[in-house]
């Protein structure tokens, strides 16, 4: 028995991946008819752009041509 009264001790190894840093820059305004290219930085294995309305887009860059708040979730690894 262990000091804590346990009959066995279990060990587990955790692999912690580094975070993927994304900086989309400052808020930007642009005129109707124009667009803005957002870039989530290379290095992630997947990208998921959203705006709260539910239009999934899964590339590193996203061309915005309408008003809104946009965010991206990135994943590292497989």
TIKOL-866270 format. One record per residue: x, y, z of N, C-alpha, C, CB in turn; residue in three letters. Coordinates in steps of 0.05 Angstrom, whole numbers, padded with zeros to 5 digits, always signed. Atoms other than C-alpha are relative to their C-alpha. Glycine has a CB too. Layout:
% TIKOL-866270
XYZXYZXYZXYZALA;...
***
This chain:
% TIKOL-866270
+00017-00024+00000+00000+00000+00000+00017+00025+00000-00019+00000+00024UNK;-00015-00025+00000+00022+00071-00014-00004+00016+00025-00008+00017-00025UNK;+00002-00018-00023+00029+00127+00037-00029+00009+00003+00019+00023-00002UNK;+00027-00010-00001-00041+00151+00018-00021-00022+00003-00006+00015-00026UNK;+00019+00022-00003-00072+00083+00028-00010-00012-00026-00023+00009+00016UNK;+00008+00011+00026-00078+00067-00046+00014-00027-00005+00006+00019-00023UNK;-00012+00025+00007-00067-00003-00072+00018+00001-00024-00022-00021-00004UNK;-00016-00002+00024-00037+00020-00137+00003+00030-00008-00011-00016-00024UNK;-00005-00027+00009-00009+00083-00169+00000-00001-00031+00027+00011+00011UNK;+00001-00002+00029-00025+00102-00241+00013+00025-00009-00030-00001-00010UNK;-00013-00023+00012+00019+00148-00282-00009+00004-00028+00031-00003+00001UNK;+00008-00005+00027+00000+00182-00346+00016+00023-00011-00031+00007-00002UNK;-00015-00021+00012+00041+00224-00394-00018+00016-00018+00024-00012-00016UNK;+00016-00018+00016+00009+00285-00426+00019+00015-00019-00017+00019+00017UNK;-00014-00016+00019+00035+00317-00489-00015+00026-00005+00005-00016-00027UNK;+00013-00026+00003+00019+00391-00491+00012+00014-00025+00004+00018+00025UNK;-00009-00013+00024+00023+00424-00559+00001+00030+00004-00019-00006-00023UNK;-00002-00029-00002+00044+00496-00567-00025+00013-00013+00025+00011-00014UNK;+00023-00013+00011-00010+00547-00583+00008+00013-00027-00011+00022+00019UNK;-00004-00014+00026-00017+00577-00653-00009+00029+00004-00016-00014-00023UNK;+00006-00028-00005-00013+00652-00645-00011+00013-00026+00026+00015+00009UNK;+00013-00014+00023-00060+00691-00691-00004+00029+00008-00027-00014-00007UNK;+00004-00029-00005-00059+00767-00695-00012+00011-00026+00026+00014+00007UNK;+00014-00010+00024-00111+00795-00744+00003+00030-00002-00029-00007+00001UNK;-00005-00028+00002-00089+00866-00729-00023+00016+00013+00003+00009-00028UNK;+00021-00018-00012-00132+00926-00708-00026-00002-00016+00010+00029-00001UNK;+00025-00002+00014-00205+00935-00725+00004+00018-00024-00023+00010+00019UNK;-00004-00015+00025-00211+00961-00796-00027+00006-00012+00017-00016-00019UNK;+00024-00008+00015-00264+01000-00833+00007+00002-00030-00012+00027+00011UNK;-00004-00004+00028-00272+00999-00908-00026+00007-00014+00012-00026-00013UNK;+00023-00010+00014-00320+01028-00959-00015-00023-00014+00008+00021-00020UNK;+00017+00019+00015-00378+00991-00991+00012-00005-00028-00030+00010-00003UNK;-00012+00007+00026-00355+00954-01054+00029-00009+00002-00003+00023-00018UNK;-00027+00008-00004-00286+00942-01025+00000-00025+00017+00017+00022+00013UNK;-00002+00023-00016-00260+00882-00988+00026+00001+00016+00000-00026-00017UNK;-00024+00001-00018-00207+00864-00935+00008-00029+00003-00006+00013+00028UNK;-00011+00027-00003-00163+00802-00933+00010-00004+00028+00022-00005-00021UNK;-00009+00007-00026-00157+00772-00864+00018-00025-00002-00024-00006+00020UNK;-00019+00022+00001-00098+00724-00853+00006-00010+00028+00027+00009-00014UNK;-00003+00012-00026-00095+00676-00794+00028-00011+00005-00020-00022+00003UNK;-00028+00008-00003-00020+00662-00803+00003-00030-00007+00010+00005+00028UNK;-00006+00027+00008+00010+00599-00832+00009-00016+00024+00022-00001-00022UNK;-00009+00017-00021+00026+00539-00789-00020-00017+00013+00014+00016+00020UNK;+00021+00017-00012-00041+00511-00767-00007-00022-00019-00025+00018+00007UNK;+00009+00022+00017-00068+00446-00793-00029+00004-00009+00002-00027+00014UNK;+00028-00006+00009-00140+00473-00796-00007+00028+00009-00020-00021+00011UNK;+00010-00027-00006-00175+00540-00796-00031-00001-00002+00011+00021-00021UNK;+00029-00001+00001-00248+00554-00781-00009+00029+00005-00013-00019+00022UNK;+00009-00027-00002-00272+00625-00795-00030+00001+00006+00006+00016-00026UNK;+00028-00003-00007-00339+00647-00766-00007+00029+00005-00008-00017+00024UNK;+00009-00027-00007-00380+00710-00755-00024+00000+00018-00006+00015-00025UNK;+00023+00002-00018-00434+00685-00707-00025-00007-00015-00003+00025+00015UNK;+00024+00006+00016-00483+00673-00764+00001-00029-00010-00003+00020-00023UNK;-00003+00028+00008-00456+00605-00783+00009-00005-00028-00025-00013+00004UNK;-00011+00006+00026-00418+00609-00848+00028-00011+00003+00000+00026-00019UNK;-00027+00011-00004-00360+00561-00839+00017+00004-00025-00002-00029+00007UNK;-00019-00002+00021-00299+00576-00881+00027-00010+00011+00002+00030-00011UNK;-00022+00014-00012-00236+00535-00872+00027+00004-00014-00006-00029+00001UNK;-00026-00005+00012-00176+00568-00907+00016+00019+00019-00004+00013-00028UNK;-00016-00017-00016-00118+00607-00877-00008+00030-00003+00030-00003-00008UNK;+00008-00027+00004-00142+00672-00908-00030+00002-00006+00016+00013-00023UNK;+00028-00004+00004-00212+00700-00912-00005+00029-00011-00017-00004+00026UNK;+00005-00026+00012-00235+00757-00958-00027+00010+00010+00000-00002-00031UNK;+00024-00011-00012-00286+00800-00921-00010+00023-00018+00005+00011+00029UNK;+00012-00021+00016-00334+00843-00962-00025+00011+00012-00005-00011-00029UNK;+00024-00010-00013-00389+00857-00912+00007+00007+00029-00023-00021-00001UNK;-00004-00009-00028-00396+00888-00843-00004-00024+00018-00020+00022+00007UNK;+00004+00021-00020-00389+00842-00783+00024-00003+00018-00005-00026-00014UNK;-00021+00007-00018-00347+00814-00728+00008-00029-00008-00009+00001+00030UNK;-00009+00026+00010-00305+00756-00753+00021-00011+00019+00012+00003-00028UNK;-00021+00013-00016-00263+00706-00714+00008-00026-00012-00010-00004+00029UNK;-00011+00025+00011-00221+00645-00729+00010-00017+00022+00023+00006-00021UNK;-00010+00021-00019-00206+00581-00691+00020-00016-00016-00023-00018+00012UNK;-00021+00016+00013-00141+00546-00710+00006-00025+00016+00025+00016-00006UNK;-00008+00025-00013-00118+00475-00695+00027-00007-00009-00021-00022-00006UNK;-00027+00010+00007-00047+00449-00693-00001-00031+00001+00021+00011+00019UNK;-00001+00029+00000-00031+00377-00709-00022-00013-00017-00002-00011+00028UNK;+00019+00015+00018-00073+00323-00743-00028+00001+00011+00009-00028-00003UNK;
***
